[in-house]
């Protein structure tokens, strides 16, 4: 009964195009014909352009998308008892949904995929939004060698890999990569890329790996360079924190840029190290002293009792609070698309669902209390 109430109210709270249809995969109440499907393939086949497909916990998305779809999972880092811990009171149920391999092909212009944990996404059409996912690989690809993709939005993801698909020549113009914890970024030379790389975090700690005090490799960026491939990017308001030694002269900076000559670097912050970061052309970039390594984020390098994604919130007194233009804050929790804890999709969610003991009306009904919140 509780689960049925949760889903029924959740569907009523959605704010979507009134002409589109909501379809569900893995719904654990009584199925509704034309609404509920046993797997994503069946829902994808049935869906019309502009429909929303809700993916419930313990289900997987895969296949090729050839129409505009809004594909929503429940989010991630939902279990406060996990290691590293997730965030409490985000969803009434802590399960996750995953991606196997999804391709946004021709006809998928305008699609959104949000709220998933793990998987590979191929982007071969324009105006695709990949947001609020965890541990995903986004490949820029093309339906043909001469194809050009525009307006790819990669927003508010936790540990996202961004790359061009191997051996596939393509162009990606006006790409917006904002407010992510980035695992790797590599757009190769010989192709045309442009866009905005802003308010992201690259963070690696190599000092605590032996005893795992830093929360483990699954909570940080990959220790490697950033390949810009001669793309024309505006790289701004990002934090690059490579921490391998408490002595600046011995601290190795893994986050150096390659082929960034066509990009502009403004108002970024990096940790002092023996290896220059090579900002290139720009203004307002800051190298903060090695002594600030533990003063930038709430829980870095040691994660302590903080959740895996909340650790990258700015600490009180952080030097990153005043690096941006006009002495504003930078990083993944700031700017136009602030990161949302647990990657909850931008729809209302029920985060608390209870039935008070001893106060239920007589008969076959049950009193249910629920608490909702918006996630825009």
C-alpha positions in Angstrom: 0.0 0.0 0.0 2.7 2.4 0.9 4.5 1.9 -2.4 1.4 2.4 -4.4 0.7 5.7 -2.7 4.2 6.8 -3.3 4.0 6.3 -7.1 0.5 7.5 -7.5 1.2 10.8 -5.9 4.6 11.1 -7.7 3.0 10.8 -11.1 0.4 13.5 -10.2 3.2 15.9 -9.2 5.0 15.8 -12.5 5.3 19.0 -14.4 5.5 18.0 -18.1 4.0 18.8 -21.5 0.3 18.1 -21.1 0.1 16.6 -24.6 2.8 14.0 -23.9 2.4 10.7 -22.1 4.1 9.2 -19.1 5.2 5.6 -19.5 6.7 3.5 -16.6 9.2 0.7 -16.5 9.4 -1.5 -13.4 6.4 0.0 -11.6 5.8 -2.2 -8.6 2.0 -1.5 -8.2 -0.8 -2.9 -10.3 0.2 -2.3 -14.0 -1.9 0.0 -16.2 -2.3 -1.0 -19.8 -0.6 1.5 -22.2 1.4 3.0 -19.3 3.4 0.2 -17.7 6.0 -1.9 -19.5 8.1 -4.8 -18.6 11.4 -3.3 -19.9 12.7 -0.2 -21.5 12.8 -1.7 -25.0 9.0 -2.1 -24.9 8.4 1.4 -23.5 10.8 2.9 -26.1 8.9 1.1 -28.9 5.5 2.3 -27.7 6.6 5.9 -26.9 5.7 8.8 -29.1 7.8 11.9 -29.7 7.9 14.0 -26.5 6.9 11.3 -24.1 8.5 10.8 -20.6 9.7 7.3 -19.6 10.1 6.8 -15.8 12.6 4.1 -14.9 12.0 2.6 -11.5 14.8 1.1 -9.3 16.5 -2.1 -10.3 15.8 -1.5 -14.0 18.1 -0.8 -16.9 18.0 1.5 -20.0 19.6 0.4 -23.2 19.2 0.6 -27.0 18.9 3.4 -29.6 16.6 6.4 -29.2 15.2 7.9 -32.5 12.6 10.2 -31.0 12.6 13.0 -28.5 12.2 11.3 -25.1 12.6 12.4 -21.5 14.1 9.4 -19.6 14.2 9.7 -15.9 15.7 7.5 -13.2 15.5 7.9 -9.4 18.9 9.4 -8.7 22.0 8.0 -6.9 23.8 8.2 -3.6 20.4 7.6 -1.9 21.5 5.2 0.8 22.9 6.9 3.9 24.2 3.6 5.1 26.4 2.8 2.1 30.2 3.2 2.0 30.9 5.9 0.9 27.6 7.1 2.3 24.8 8.5 0.4 22.4 11.3 1.4 19.4 10.7 3.7 15.9 12.0 3.0 16.3 12.3 -0.8 13.9 9.6 -2.0 11.5 7.4 0.0 13.2 4.4 -1.6 17.0 4.1 -2.1 17.2 1.9 -5.2 18.9 2.9 -8.4 18.4 2.5 -12.1 21.3 1.9 -14.5 22.2 2.4 -18.2 23.8 -0.4 -20.2 24.4 1.4 -23.5 22.2 4.1 -24.9 22.6 5.8 -28.3 20.8 9.1 -29.1 20.5 8.7 -32.8 18.8 10.6 -35.6 15.4 12.0 -34.5 16.3 12.2 -30.8 17.0 15.9 -30.9 15.8 17.5 -27.6 16.0 14.3 -25.5 17.0 14.2 -21.8 18.5 11.4 -19.7 18.7 12.0 -16.0 18.9 10.3 -12.7 20.9 7.1 -13.5 23.8 5.3 -12.0 26.5 3.9 -14.3 26.5 3.3 -18.0 27.6 4.5 -21.5 25.8 7.1 -23.5 26.5 7.8 -27.2 25.4 11.2 -28.5 24.8 11.4 -32.2 22.2 14.1 -32.5 21.9 17.7 -31.4 20.2 19.3 -28.3 20.7 16.3 -26.0 20.8 16.8 -22.3 22.7 14.4 -20.0 22.2 15.6 -16.5 22.3 14.4 -12.8 23.8 11.0 -13.5 26.6 9.2 -11.7 29.6 7.3 -13.1 28.7 7.6 -16.8 30.7 7.7 -20.0 29.5 10.2 -22.6 30.8 9.6 -26.1 30.3 12.3 -28.8 29.8 10.4 -32.0 28.1 10.9 -35.3 25.8 9.2 -37.7 28.3 9.9 -40.5 31.9 11.2 -40.7 30.7 14.7 -41.7 28.1 15.0 -39.0 28.0 18.0 -36.7 26.4 18.0 -33.2 25.3 21.2 -31.5 24.1 22.2 -28.0 25.1 19.0 -26.1 24.4 19.7 -22.5 26.4 17.8 -19.8 25.2 19.1 -16.5 25.3 18.3 -12.8 26.7 14.8 -13.2 28.8 13.0 -10.6 32.0 11.5 -12.1 31.4 11.9 -15.8 33.8 10.8 -18.5 33.6 12.9 -21.7 35.3 11.8 -24.9 34.9 11.4 -28.6 34.1 7.8 -29.8 37.1 6.0 -31.1 37.8 6.5 -34.7 34.7 8.5 -35.3 35.3 11.9 -36.9 32.7 14.5 -35.7 32.2 18.0 -34.6 30.5 19.2 -31.5 29.7 22.9 -31.4 28.3 25.0 -28.4 28.8 22.2 -25.9 28.0 23.1 -22.3 29.8 21.1 -19.7 28.8 22.6 -16.3 28.6 21.8 -12.6 30.0 18.3 -12.8 32.5 16.3 -10.9 34.6 15.3 -13.9 36.4 12.0 -14.1 38.1 12.5 -17.5 37.8 14.9 -20.3 39.3 14.3 -23.7 38.2 15.8 -27.0 40.8 15.0 -29.7 42.6 17.1 -32.2 41.6 17.1 -35.8 37.9 17.7 -35.1 35.9 20.9 -34.3 34.8 21.4 -30.8 33.6 24.5 -29.0 31.7 25.5 -26.0 31.6 26.2 -22.3 33.4 24.3 -19.5 32.4 25.9 -16.3 31.8 25.4 -12.6 33.2 21.9 -12.6 35.4 20.1 -10.2 38.4 17.9 -10.8 39.7 16.5 -7.5 42.2 13.7 -6.8 43.9 12.8 -3.6 46.9 10.4 -3.8 47.9 10.6 -0.2 45.3 8.4 1.6 44.8 5.6 -0.9 46.5 3.0 1.3 43.9 3.2 4.1 41.0 4.5 2.1 40.4 7.5 4.3 39.6 9.6 1.3 36.4 7.6 0.5 38.0 5.6 -2.2 38.5 6.0 -5.9 34.8 6.0 -6.6 34.5 9.5 -5.1 37.1 11.4 -7.1 38.5 12.3 -10.5 41.0 10.2 -12.5 44.6 11.3 -12.1 45.3 12.3 -15.6 45.7 15.2 -18.0 42.9 17.2 -19.7 42.9 17.0 -23.5 41.2 19.9 -25.1 42.2 18.9 -28.6 42.6 22.6 -29.8 38.9 23.2 -29.2 37.6 26.7 -28.7 36.4 26.5 -25.1 35.7 29.0 -22.4 37.1 27.3 -19.3 35.9 29.2 -16.3 35.0 29.0 -12.6 36.4 25.4 -12.3 38.4 23.9 -9.4 41.4 21.7 -10.1 42.6 20.0 -6.9 45.4 17.5 -7.5 46.8 16.6 -4.1 49.6 14.1 -3.9 52.0 15.7 -1.3 51.6 18.2 1.5 54.8 20.0 0.3 54.2 22.2 -2.7 57.6 21.4 -4.3 56.7 17.7 -4.3 52.9 18.0 -5.1 52.4 16.6 -8.6 49.6 18.2 -10.6 47.9 15.7 -12.8 45.4 18.2 -14.3 47.6 19.9 -16.8 46.0 20.9 -20.1 47.0 19.6 -23.6 46.2 21.5 -26.8 44.4 24.3 -25.1 45.8 27.1 -27.3 42.4 28.0 -28.7 40.6 28.2 -25.4 40.2 31.0 -22.9 40.8 30.4 -19.1 39.0 32.7 -16.7 38.6 32.6 -12.9 39.7 29.1 -12.2 41.4 27.8 -9.1 44.1 25.2 -8.8 46.3 23.9 -5.9 49.9 24.9 -5.7 52.2 22.2 -7.2 55.5 21.5 -8.8 53.8 21.2 -12.2 52.3 24.3 -13.8 48.7 24.0 -14.9 49.2 26.0 -18.2 46.2 28.3 -18.0 46.8 29.8 -21.4 45.0 33.0 -22.3 42.6 34.5 -19.8 42.3 36.4 -16.5 41.5 35.9 -12.8 43.0 32.4 -12.4 44.3 31.6 -9.0 46.9 29.2 -7.6 46.1 28.6 -4.0 48.8 27.6 -1.5 49.3 23.9 -0.8 48.3 24.6 2.9 44.8 25.2 1.6 44.3 21.6 0.4 42.0 20.8 3.2 40.3 24.3 3.3 38.6 24.3 -0.1 35.9 21.6 0.2 33.8 20.5 3.1 35.4 17.0 3.3 38.6 16.7 1.3 41.1 15.1 1.4 39.4 13.1 4.3 35.8 12.3 3.7 34.9 11.8 7.3 31.2 11.3 7.8 30.2 13.4 4.8 28.3 11.9 1.9 30.2 11.1 -1.3 28.9 14.1 -3.3 28.4 16.6 -0.4 32.1 16.5 0.3 32.7 18.8 -2.7 30.6 21.7 -1.2 32.7 24.7 -0.4 34.0 24.9 3.1 33.4 28.0 5.2 36.3 30.4 4.4 37.2 28.5 1.3 39.4 30.4 -1.1 37.1 29.3 -3.9 34.3 31.5 -2.4 35.8 34.6 -3.9 37.7 33.6 -7.1 34.8 34.2 -9.6 34.2 37.5 -11.3 33.0 40.1 -8.8 34.4 38.0 -5.9 31.8 35.2 -6.4 32.0 31.5 -5.6 33.1 28.9 -8.1 32.7 25.1 -8.3 30.0 22.5 -8.9 27.5 23.8 -6.3 27.5 27.4 -7.8 26.6 29.1 -11.0 23.6 28.7 -13.3 23.2 24.9 -12.8 24.2 24.1 -9.2 24.8 20.5 -8.5 22.0 18.7 -6.7 22.8 16.1 -4.1 22.0 12.6 -5.1 21.4 13.6 -8.7 17.7 13.8 -8.3 15.9 14.6 -11.6 14.3 18.0 -11.8 10.8 16.7 -10.9 9.2 16.6 -7.4 10.0 13.6 -5.2 8.6 12.1 -2.1 11.4 11.9 0.4 9.4 10.7 3.5 6.6 8.2 3.6 5.1 7.0 6.9 2.0 5.5 8.4 1.4 6.7 12.0 0.8 3.9 14.4 -2.5 3.9 16.3 -4.1 6.7 14.4 -5.5 4.9 11.3 -9.2 5.1 10.6 -11.3 2.0 11.1 -11.9 -0.3 8.2 -9.7 -1.3 5.3 -8.1 2.1 4.8 -4.7 3.2 6.1 -3.5 6.7 6.9 -0.3 7.7 5.1 1.8 10.8 5.7 4.2 11.9 3.0 6.6 14.8 2.5 7.5 16.1 -1.0 10.1 18.5 -2.3 11.0 20.1 -5.7 14.3 19.3 -7.3 14.7 22.1 -9.9 
